[in-house]
Amino acid sequence: MTEVLHYAAFTTDGVGGNPAGVVLDATGLTEAQMLAVAAEVGYSETAFVLPGDGESRPIRYFSPQAEVAFCGHATIATAVALADRDGCGPLRFDTPAGPVAVLTEASPTGVTATLTSPPASSRPATAAEIDALLASFGWKRDQLDGGWPVHVAFAGNTHPVLAVAARETLADFDYDFDALAAVMADAGWGTVHVFWPRGPAEFDVRNAFPPGGVREDPATGAAAAAFGGYLRALGRLAVGDRVVLHQGEDMGRPSRLVVALDPASDGVRVTGTAAPIPA
């Protein structure tokens, strides 16, 4: 029987954050079997660690509906689960989106993991893309913050990034699930990253995730990495800076993600804690 660990990422107590299934030994599992396990677990993603050579560990991610090229919160959860078993230190995962380095360290609040994403990039969204997103959310253009242009950002997966002008709009976050799912399927998007600037280096964020079969993700590491690429493209994040994303608060699953640029690559560093989910 396949052993599945249950961890919550970007939280210290296993109650907030984003839950992920973690299979530390997926030896011999087929794609169909991994998908079946992910569907049974029911979280937005389950990570499967496969046998590798040396220090490199192949890893695959499955939602209950399909394979995902890269998943930040499941990577953080897996890294912390490995640290809990083997001790802290550097890790390297070979993901379908490319190699991802992770460093786990002990901290007063538990094991902290920092992943470095695949190369991040960001481009302005087209008028048609913006119109499709606004129609799905039922928003008008004046509900967006004109100081933050709508982009489509990438860091292993692709995420439209939209800023809302009012915190109340973020609190009332809702959308036409089927309409947005269709738009995202056509475009190949992972989540839609909606944010409100709480301060110069703090943001409240929410992520729509219909491709994963869920309305919203409480903590999205891949989107956080893409958001770092977006901030870099706008000249609002430089090497040595860091920003804090507050996600999941409106869902009752508060999460904290720390984002910084990697000085040695075009990747983005995303840091968080993870903890076993209480039975």
C-alpha positions as CSV (number, residue, x, y, z in Angstrom):
1,M,0.0,0.0,0.0
2,T,1.3,3.5,-0.9
3,E,2.1,5.6,2.2
4,V,0.8,9.1,1.9
5,L,1.9,11.8,4.3
6,H,-0.4,14.8,4.9
7,Y,1.3,18.1,5.3
8,A,0.2,21.7,5.2
9,A,2.6,24.2,3.6
10,F,3.2,27.8,4.5
11,T,1.9,27.4,8.0
12,T,3.5,26.4,11.3
13,D,0.7,24.4,12.9
14,G,-0.8,22.2,10.1
15,V,-4.1,24.0,10.5
16,G,-3.7,26.9,8.2
17,G,-1.7,26.8,4.9
18,N,-2.3,24.6,1.9
19,P,-2.6,20.8,2.4
20,A,-0.6,18.5,0.2
21,G,-0.2,14.8,-0.1
22,V,3.4,13.6,0.0
23,V,4.5,10.2,-1.2
24,L,8.2,9.9,-0.3
25,D,8.6,6.5,-2.1
26,A,6.7,6.3,-5.4
27,T,8.8,3.5,-6.8
28,G,6.9,1.5,-9.4
29,L,3.8,3.7,-9.4
30,T,2.4,4.3,-12.9
31,E,0.9,7.7,-14.0
32,A,-2.6,6.2,-13.6
33,Q,-1.8,5.0,-10.1
34,M,-0.4,8.4,-9.1
35,L,-3.5,10.1,-10.4
36,A,-5.7,7.7,-8.5
37,V,-3.8,8.3,-5.3
38,A,-4.1,12.1,-5.8
39,A,-7.8,11.7,-6.5
40,E,-8.3,9.7,-3.3
41,V,-6.3,12.1,-1.2
42,G,-8.4,15.0,-2.6
43,Y,-6.0,17.8,-2.0
44,S,-5.2,20.3,-4.8
45,E,-1.9,18.5,-5.3
46,T,0.0,15.4,-4.2
47,A,3.7,15.0,-4.7
48,F,5.4,11.8,-5.6
49,V,9.1,11.3,-5.1
50,L,10.7,8.8,-7.5
51,P,14.1,7.0,-7.4
52,G,16.9,9.1,-8.6
53,D,20.7,9.1,-9.0
54,G,22.9,10.8,-6.4
55,E,21.4,13.9,-4.8
56,S,18.8,14.6,-7.5
57,R,15.3,13.3,-6.8
58,P,12.7,13.1,-9.6
59,I,9.3,14.4,-8.4
60,R,5.9,14.6,-10.0
61,Y,2.8,16.4,-9.0
62,F,-0.8,15.4,-9.5
63,S,-4.1,17.2,-8.8
64,P,-7.2,15.0,-8.5
65,Q,-7.7,15.6,-12.2
66,A,-4.4,15.8,-14.0
67,E,-0.6,16.0,-13.7
68,V,0.8,19.5,-12.9
69,A,4.3,20.5,-14.1
70,F,5.3,22.3,-10.9
71,C,3.7,22.9,-7.5
72,G,5.3,25.1,-5.0
73,H,3.3,24.2,-1.9
74,A,3.7,20.5,-2.5
75,T,7.5,21.0,-3.0
76,I,7.7,22.9,0.3
77,A,5.7,20.1,2.0
78,T,7.9,17.4,0.5
79,A,11.1,19.1,1.4
80,V,10.0,19.5,5.1
81,A,8.8,15.8,5.2
82,L,12.2,14.7,4.0
83,A,13.9,17.0,6.5
84,D,11.7,15.5,9.3
85,R,12.8,12.1,8.2
86,D,16.5,12.6,7.2
87,G,17.5,16.0,8.7
88,C,17.8,19.4,7.2
89,G,20.1,20.4,4.2
90,P,20.1,21.1,0.5
91,L,17.8,19.1,-1.9
92,R,17.4,19.0,-5.6
93,F,14.2,18.0,-7.3
94,D,13.9,17.2,-11.0
95,T,10.4,18.4,-11.9
96,P,8.6,18.3,-15.2
97,A,9.2,22.0,-15.4
98,G,12.9,21.7,-14.7
99,P,15.3,21.4,-11.8
100,V,14.3,23.0,-8.5
101,A,16.8,23.5,-5.6
102,V,15.4,23.5,-2.1
103,L,17.2,24.3,1.2
104,T,15.7,23.2,4.5
105,E,16.8,24.7,7.7
106,A,15.7,24.4,11.4
107,S,14.1,27.4,12.9
108,P,12.3,28.3,16.1
109,T,8.9,27.8,14.3
110,G,9.9,24.5,12.8
111,V,11.6,23.4,9.6
112,T,11.8,26.2,7.0
113,A,12.1,25.4,3.3
114,T,13.3,27.7,0.5
115,L,12.7,26.7,-3.1
116,T,14.3,28.3,-6.1
117,S,11.8,28.2,-9.0
118,P,12.5,27.6,-12.6
119,P,13.3,30.8,-14.5
120,A,10.6,33.4,-14.0
121,S,9.3,35.8,-16.6
122,S,6.3,38.1,-17.0
123,R,4.6,39.9,-19.9
124,P,1.7,42.3,-20.3
125,A,-1.6,40.6,-20.7
126,T,-3.4,41.3,-24.0
127,A,-6.7,43.2,-24.1
128,A,-8.5,40.0,-25.0
129,E,-7.0,38.1,-22.0
130,I,-8.0,41.0,-19.7
131,D,-11.5,41.0,-21.0
132,A,-11.9,37.3,-20.6
133,L,-10.7,37.5,-17.0
134,L,-12.9,40.4,-16.1
135,A,-15.9,38.7,-17.6
136,S,-15.2,35.5,-15.6
137,F,-14.9,37.5,-12.3
138,G,-17.8,39.8,-13.1
139,W,-15.6,42.9,-12.6
140,K,-15.3,46.2,-14.4
141,R,-11.9,47.7,-15.4
142,D,-12.2,50.4,-12.7
143,Q,-12.1,47.7,-10.0
144,L,-8.5,47.0,-11.0
145,D,-5.6,49.0,-9.6
146,G,-4.3,51.0,-12.6
147,G,-0.9,51.3,-10.9
148,W,-0.3,47.6,-11.3
149,P,-0.7,46.4,-15.0
150,V,-2.3,43.1,-15.6
151,H,0.4,40.6,-16.6
152,V,0.8,36.9,-17.4
153,A,3.7,35.6,-15.4
154,F,5.6,32.3,-15.5
155,A,7.8,30.3,-13.0
156,G,7.2,26.7,-13.9
157,N,3.5,27.3,-14.5
158,T,1.7,30.3,-16.0
159,H,-0.4,32.7,-13.9
160,P,-2.3,35.8,-14.9
161,V,-1.7,38.5,-12.3
162,L,-4.3,41.1,-11.4
163,A,-4.3,43.8,-8.8
164,V,-7.6,45.0,-7.3
165,A,-8.1,48.6,-6.2
166,A,-10.0,47.8,-3.0
167,R,-9.5,45.2,-0.3
168,E,-13.3,44.7,-0.3
169,T,-13.1,43.4,-3.9
170,L,-10.5,40.8,-2.7
171,A,-12.7,39.8,0.2
172,D,-15.7,39.3,-2.1
173,F,-13.5,37.2,-4.5
174,D,-15.8,35.0,-6.6
175,Y,-16.1,34.0,-10.2
176,D,-17.9,31.9,-12.8
177,F,-16.1,28.5,-12.3
178,D,-17.0,27.0,-15.7
179,A,-16.3,30.2,-17.6
180,L,-12.9,30.7,-16.0
181,A,-12.0,27.0,-16.3
182,A,-12.6,27.2,-20.0
183,V,-10.5,30.4,-20.4
184,M,-7.7,28.9,-18.4
185,A,-7.8,25.6,-20.3
186,D,-7.5,27.4,-23.6
187,A,-4.6,29.5,-22.4
188,G,-2.8,26.8,-20.4
189,W,-2.9,28.8,-17.2
190,G,-2.3,27.3,-13.7
191,T,-4.0,29.7,-11.3
192,V,-5.2,33.3,-11.5
193,H,-3.3,35.4,-9.0
194,V,-5.3,38.3,-7.6
195,F,-3.7,40.7,-5.2
196,W,-4.1,43.8,-3.2
197,P,-1.0,45.8,-2.0
198,R,-1.2,45.9,1.8
199,G,2.0,47.9,2.0
200,P,5.3,48.4,0.0
201,A,6.5,44.9,0.7
202,E,3.3,43.1,1.8
203,F,0.4,41.8,-0.3
204,D,-2.9,40.1,0.3
205,V,-3.5,37.5,-2.4
206,R,-6.0,35.0,-3.5
207,N,-5.7,32.3,-6.3
208,A,-8.4,30.8,-8.4
209,F,-7.6,27.2,-9.3
210,P,-10.4,25.6,-11.5
211,P,-7.8,23.5,-13.4
212,G,-7.2,21.7,-10.1
213,G,-10.9,21.1,-9.5
214,V,-11.0,23.6,-6.6
215,R,-12.3,27.1,-6.4
216,E,-9.4,28.6,-4.5
217,D,-5.9,27.7,-3.3
218,P,-5.1,28.8,0.3
219,A,-1.3,29.0,-0.5
220,T,0.2,28.9,-4.0
221,G,4.0,28.6,-4.1
222,A,4.3,28.5,-7.9
223,A,2.1,31.6,-8.3
224,A,4.2,33.3,-5.6
225,A,7.3,32.6,-7.6
226,A,5.6,33.9,-10.8
227,F,4.6,37.0,-8.8
228,G,8.2,37.6,-8.0
229,G,9.0,37.5,-11.7
230,Y,6.1,40.0,-12.2
231,L,7.5,42.4,-9.5
232,R,11.0,42.1,-11.1
233,A,9.6,42.9,-14.5
234,L,8.0,46.1,-13.1
235,G,11.2,47.1,-11.3
236,R,9.5,46.7,-7.9
237,L,11.7,43.8,-6.6
238,A,15.4,43.8,-6.6
239,V,18.0,41.3,-5.5
240,G,18.3,41.6,-1.7
241,D,14.7,42.6,-1.3
242,R,11.9,40.4,0.0
243,V,8.1,40.6,0.0
244,V,5.6,38.8,2.2
245,L,2.4,37.4,0.7
246,H,-0.6,36.8,3.0
247,Q,-2.9,34.2,1.4
248,G,-5.8,32.1,2.7
249,E,-6.9,34.5,5.3
250,D,-10.3,35.0,3.7
251,M,-10.7,31.2,3.6
252,G,-9.8,30.7,7.3
253,R,-6.5,29.0,6.3
254,P,-3.9,31.8,6.9
255,S,-0.7,31.3,5.0
256,R,2.5,33.2,4.8
257,L,4.9,33.1,1.8
258,V,8.1,35.0,1.6
259,V,9.4,35.9,-1.9
260,A,12.8,37.0,-3.0
261,L,14.9,37.0,-6.2
262,D,17.6,34.4,-6.6
263,P,20.9,36.3,-7.1
264,A,22.5,33.5,-9.2
265,S,19.7,32.8,-11.7
266,D,16.4,34.1,-13.2
267,G,14.5,32.0,-10.6
268,V,12.6,33.3,-7.6
269,R,13.0,32.1,-4.1
270,V,9.9,31.2,-2.1
271,T,10.2,30.4,1.6
272,G,7.8,28.9,4.0
273,T,7.3,26.4,6.8
274,A,5.2,23.2,6.7
275,A,3.8,20.9,9.3
276,P,2.0,17.6,9.5
277,I,-1.8,17.9,9.4
278,P,-3.3,16.8,12.7
279,A,-5.2,13.5,12.4
